[in-house]
Amino acid sequence: MKIDEYMAMAEKRIFKKGSLISSWYASSKKEKIGEIRADLLVRGNMAVKGFLLSRAWSWTTPRWETLAVVFSNREGEKASPDQLKKLITETEKYMSKNYIKWSWLVYVSEVGFKDETVNFVKSRLKKEIGIMLVDLSSNSLACNHVLVNKYGTRVFKP
C-alpha cells in the first residue's frame, strides 16, 4: 500500500471506527500546524449525539475537543526520533492553542522507522497524545501505551 492510499483509508476509518470515541466534524488535507504541514488533520469533540437514551447519559461524557493528525515520511530514509519529536512539539502547540484535550498523532512511512524511534514512542507515556508509527512496508504498527490508543490502533492499523 502507498502512502496516499493509506491516507484515504485512514480518513474514512476515523469517521467510521473513530466515531466510538469522538464525533468528528472537520477534515482537511495539507494543513499547516506551526512550522510543519500535516497530510491529514481531523477535528472532533466528545459531545454526545443521538437519540433520547444516549442524550440522557450525556452528562457522563466530557465535552473535550479531539484531534487526529497524520504525517507522512516521504524522504526515502527511516525516520529518526528527532523528526518525530518535532511533530510532537508542533502538535502539542496546536492542541494548546485550540483547546484540544487529546489527540492521535500518526506517522506513516513506506520505508520503516529506526529502532530508536520505535523505542522512543513506546516509552512516551504522556496520556494526552496517542502516538502511532505505521510502517507500510511491513504492515506493522508501533504505539505508545496510553488509553486513547485503545481505539486508535483499531482505526490506524495498516
N, C-alpha and C positions, 0 to 999 in steps of 0.2 A: 504494500500500500504506500502511496506517495503522501507527502505532507498535505497537499491541497485536498485530496480525497478524505484524509483523516479530519481535517478542519470542518468539512461539510458534514461528516458523520457526527463529530463532536457537538456541533451546533444543534443538530436535530436531537441528539441524546440529552443535552442539557435541558431543552424544553420538555422532553418527554419523560425520561427517567429522573431527571433532576427536580421534577415537579413534586416529588415526595417530600422534599426538604425545603423548597423555596418556590415562590411564584415568580417566574422570570418574565420581565416585561420589556426589556430593550436589548437589542443586539447590534453590534457594529463591528466592522472589519477595518483593519489597519488604523486603529485608534491610537493616538499618541498619549502615552502615560509618562509624564515627566520628560525625560530625555530619550526614552525608547518608544518603540512602536509595537503594540500588541497585534498579533494576527487576528485574534478574536476577543471581543470583550462583551460579556453579557451581564446585565444588571438585573437584580431581583430584590424581593423582600419576603419576609416570612409572615406577612399578613394573611389571614385565613380567608379563602373564598369558598363559595359553595352554598349548599342548602341549609336549611334551618338547623339541623342537627350539628353540622360542623361549625356553624356560627355560634351555637350555644356553648361550645368548648373553646371559642376563640380567645377567651380571657387567659387560657393557659399558654398560649403561644406568644413569644416576644415579637415585636414589630421591627426586627432588625433588618437593615439593608444588607444585601449579599452581592457577591461578585464572583464571576467565573472568568478568568483571563487565561488565554492560551498564547504562548510564544513558540516560535519555531527556530531551530538551529539549522540554517541553510548554508553554513560556511564550509561544509565538507570535512570538517575535523571534529573529533569528540569534544563536547562542551566541558569547560573547566568549572571548578567551584566559583571562581571569580566572576565568570559570566552569569552564573545563577544568582550570586549574591547581589549583583546589580539589578537583576529582575526583581528580586525580593524587596530590595530597598525602594525601588520606584513604585512597586505595588503597594507597599506599606504607606508611602507618602500619599498615593492616590486614595487609599482607604481612609486615611486620617482626614484628608481634605473633603471627602464626600460622605463622611459619617457612616462608613461601611463597617459592620461588626465582624464579619468573617468572609473568607474568600477561598476559592480553589485557584491555585496557580499551577498551570500545566506547561511543561517544557517538552516539546516534541522534537525528535531528531531521527533522521534516516541512517545515521552512522553510529549511534550509540553515545554513551557517556563515559567519561573517565571514572575509574573506581573511586577516586577521591570525591567526585561529585555525588555519586550514589551514596557514599558513606556520610557525606555532609547532610544530604536530605534525610536519611534515616535517623540521624542524631538530632535533627532540629525538631523540637517539641513545642514550639510556640503554637498554642491552641487556636489562634485566630486565622492562621493560614495553613490550608492543606496543600502541600506541595507534591506534585506527581511528575515523574520523569517517564515519558513514553518513548520507548525505543522501537521504531517501526521495522528495523532490520531483523530483530529477534522477536517481535510482538510481545515485548515484556513491559511491565510497569513497576517502577520503584516509587515508594512514597514514604512520607513520614507518618508515624502512627498517632494521629490526633483524631478526635471524634468526627470532625467534618469530613474526613476521608472515608468514613464508613460507607457513605453513599457515593462519594466522589470516585472511588475505584470502580464502581459499577458503571458510572457514566463515561469514564475516560479510558477504560481498558481497550487496547487495540483490537 
